[in-house]
Amino acid sequence: MPSTTITRGNALSTTYIGIPITPASVASYTSAVQTFNVSGLLTTDIIAQVGLQGSQTAGIVIGECDCLTAGVLTVQFLNVTVAAVVPAAGTYVFQVARTDGPLPANMS
């Protein structure tokens, strides 16, 4: 097959990382953004939390994950319970995608 028919995306690399973290308590019916040092992260990385090695605390949901400052992972923990709870400590698995250049604004 000629190489011109191979579909290519704009992801330069996709890496899965396991980070041991110990989150702080999250008040009831709210969210809390918490930060963790992760060397090598870039502000242009696209980050998604894909798992936790173990069980998450009941009522905790992971929201947005970002790298707003180089080397610092930002994770939003949402508490959907009536009481303050502490998200589970453990190794969280994240997918980190790096793009080949700036992100396009559309699919054209």
Sequence and secondary structure as in RCSB ss.txt:
>XXXX:A:sequence
MPSTTITRGNALSTTYIGIPITPASVASYTSAVQTFNVSGLLTTDIIAQVGLQGSQTAGIVIGECDCLTAGVLTV
QFLNVTVAAVVPAAGTYVFQVARTDGPLPANMS
>XXXX:A:secstr
  GGGS   SEEEEEEEEEEE    B TTEEEEEEEE TT  TT EEEEEEESS   TTEEEEEEEEEETTEEEE
EEEE SSS B    EEEEEEEEEESSS  SS  
